[in-house]
Amino acid sequence: MNFRGAKRWLLLGIALAILASYFSPQFNRYYLGVVIDVGIAIILATSLNLINGHTGQFSLGHAGFMAIGGYFSAWISLSVGESIQAFWYFPLSLCAGGVLAAAVGWLVGVPSLRLRGDYLAIVTLGFGEIIRVIAQNTEAVGAASGLKGIPKLTTLGWAFGFAVITVYAIATLVNSTYGRAFIAVHDDEIAAASHGVNTTRTKVVAFVTGAFFAGIAGGLYAHHKQFLSPTGFDWVKSIDIVVMVILGGMGRTGGVIAAAILLTLMPEFLREFSEYRMIIYSLLIILLMLLRPEGLFSFKTQRRSKS
Amino acid sequence: MDWFLQQAINGLGLGAIYALIALGYTMVYGVLRFINFAHSDVLMLGAFTALYVAPQIEKVAGAESPVGCVMVFVVAAAVCACIGMLIERLAYRPLRNRPKLAVLITAIGVSLLIEYTAQNEKVFGSAPQPFPKLLSDYEINLGNLVVSSNDILTVGVTIVLLVAMWWIVQKTRVGTAMRAVSYNQQAAALMGVPVDKIISFTFGLGSALAAIAGVLYAMKAPGIEPLMGVQPGLRAFVAAVLGGIGNLPGAVLGGFLLGLLETFAGGIPGLSNYRDAIAFGILILILLLKPAGLLGRSTIEKV
């Protein structure tokens, strides 16, 4: 994908999102809900792609950051009262959730990004689970029974507006001179370090940015489903997002977006076979890794290969 | 003081199970350098195998007889050893030379596949099922302390199996080959070690240990269900890393420590809800402070 005209796509995407949200009251509510799910999935997958794909640091705790953003912005919405009606309230509360998620991401990232490979995966998985256990035991956010009655603020426009901004921000970040460091760290950490790239800082920046957007996605999710339950953010949710990234091909923005759309729509199509749905899903993961480890949507010749 | 000792006894019983599971994790990690996420599901399959064969064996050997009990353990271990080798052959062997993360994701996929297949109503169903009594359970009173015969059995089995594993790895030809594969797979292959067979054998051994742990766990638990392996599996994994992954005595030490910690944390009101968080918190601390674990040796990465 060529991002030289990325700004054009950004403007086009936002215009489309506003246009779509203008017409959205006329859509079928069920389809509207599914389409908003797709928008949230795109944000999650693209942000994880920055960590797992572009930077090559394997994180299994993305659902934890989503939970932080979701719970925090929902908690704000439930406590502010009247000012919730203001137009600027919603994006601000989403950003607050994102900033908190990013802050936690920084706290998690600074010590744990020294680890590599499967150890990093386990540590991030552990952090995700710790966040879930804390949510499960905090009375202020409903503890185990979940947080109910969150106002419905997520519209098609907001979901896709933020999706477009996420894709744009991450694509331009990676393609900037600064962002080349991510790819350098992905390709060969030792070589990158010896060329003067501050590898730890690069990894932490990727991690924090990813966590920020995951927090925003969590906020959108909270105000879309109007209900948050700690069990919804367990590590299987993180795996879902990881599968989107792998299916799309690590580090391929277009492929990851396509995979996010496909994997969100697939359960809706498989509704009739719901008891076999997860079996098919897990088989898909295994077969994908055996047959097409480079991702389903990567048809271009390998730009870079990872040993 | 009594409370303290009682918790310690309960903790040892639980820790023995974690230690057995951790042994399997560690052995597989030792030869293949990857975390077998499906290990906890093999444990569940072991418990379900026992559930289905126990009534048949009871007909032959009589109810709650020691001979029957041993037979149940042997059958469960044999079935799971075959399942473990099958998983290795079908899912992991084709990925032998791929990046580690590809194998890790496949392992997660295998784990999810087993869990969701087992949860299907036509297989085991997701509702908990009562586990048959394999041995008559009696309690020994020592002053104010109560020791369950199950706990003694669990600790005894764990120690016997640890010694057996140590003997296999250190004293037999297969064990020498396992250590060679663990040290340098290519060099071992060049020296004529049948690497595939050794890896397959290790998987079989690890899965048999998981099955035995599963049956022991099921004897303590009120009922068994397809997700029963997840929690002990995660804790045992933490135990394996805590003791130094790839290190057999370390895994057992880590398992006992985790078991003790869990019972003590569970006995303190307010902390019991955070048991999972505590286990993971310890794991993270260990990885950050002493990544090689308590008994592990740190390795230097060569460029």
Interface residues (C-beta under 8 A of the other chain):
Chain A: F58 P111 S112 R114 L115 G117 D118 Y119 A121 I122 V123 G126 F127 E129 I130 V133 I134 Q136 N137 I190 V236 I239 V242 V243 I246 E275 Y276 M278 I279 Y281 S282 L283 I285 I286 M289 L290 P293 K306 S307
Chain B: F34 I35 A91 P94 L95 R98 P99 K100 L101 A102 V103 L104 I105 T106 I108 G109 V110 L112 L113 Y116 T117 N120 E121 F237 V241 N273 Y274 D276 A277 F280 G281 L283 I284 L287 L288 P291 V303
